[in-house]
Amino acid sequence: MGERKPEEYLQALCRGDNALVKEIYVQFLPNISRWVRKNNGSEQDAEDLFQEALIAVFDRYCGENSPEFTSSFGALLFSICRNIWYSRLSEKKREEQIRFSEKERYESEADTPDLLIQAEEAVAAHRERELLDQSFKQLSELCQKVLWMMAQGKAGEDIAKELGMNNRSTVYVRAHKCKKRWRSLFEKLR
């Protein structure tokens, strides 16, 4: 099964052609999976990353006024996966650095705590959580369930079974749309 023309894969993705979308998985996921595992990831990480890359391709190339794409479909997927994965790794590293610096800061401030600053930060954090909760409650019940289950670390297949969805791809597409909607609602409340 040689690589098809890029537009064949794009058209299949855009119109939801399950047979060709499965072919995309068979053709390209193994290479992405090997690469992710070599770069501190798991098989599940690779599958999630691949799904996100497909959603990114869909978002970019399946709408009105989408740019024309003539390069290798596999190269596009790999490039998107690589960028997302490196971004996650650097984010994880930044989080570790922030946790470390915060730990040092709190240890050094233990002797001279500035209660006013701490109170202001607590109020701001509480307000942010309230806005997140308010905007989350405005989402549909299905969106709330999908996002909640994903936040708990449940696998896409398990979520699909529990919520009666077709497959994990449907779950990831729904989660993507729900996150987008949640972000929009949250920004309106700010």
PyMOL commands that set and color helices and strands:
alter all, ss='L'
color gray80, all
select helices_A, chain A and resi 6-15+18-38+43-61+73-109+115-137+141-151+156-163+168-189
alter helices_A, ss='H'
color red, helices_A
deselect
rebuild
show_as cartoon
